[in-house]
């Protein structure tokens, strides 16, 4: 019997009723289980999907957003450093990463029960 094909019925959220948080600006939603009410929304460029994470407090969401933005900016700096030594990094992409996301904000989500 293949164990990786089994459907898992346990876990932290098994049997819990989820609430749906909706972003009032974009209309995107996220399921939450533990009373989170703040959404951190990040979109790197126009064609990329929205990255949505839920948090309990506005401070946590802002801290997460700041970390994500810094990480994306770091990726660009690291790419430029590796590009300067392209003879060592032959498989490096020809295009740099997008860097700072076009869209990033923290908003209090609207709760809808499911």
Helices and strands as residue ranges (DSSP letters): G 3-5, E 19-22, E 29-32, E 38-43, E 51-55, H 58-84, E 103-108, E 110-113
